[in-house]
């Protein structure tokens, strides 16, 4: 996939993650069964797509996505039936770190191919 495809997927995923996070009752079909793994999976996927779309700006991407996760947690505290949690932000950060490592591997593999 070309950079612009990864960028489009990244933006679509940002919207989906925000919707899932800010919906009072997200669909049960779209959960791993554990809230922290949902955060981990969402943010590792965002990092991978972001890195493949903007490969040179990984530190800004990491910081921006962590701020995005923090903003979601603040907004969730205002949504009926939802809570903002520090542990969710930690799961986001861990997902970002693993996403960074996986994207580095993917970029090396794409470069070698």
Secondary structure as UniProt FT lines:
FT   HELIX           3..22
FT   TURN            24..25
FT   HELIX           28..30
FT   HELIX           35..53
FT   TURN            55..56
FT   HELIX           58..76
FT   TURN            77..78
FT   TURN            80..81
FT   HELIX           86..112
//
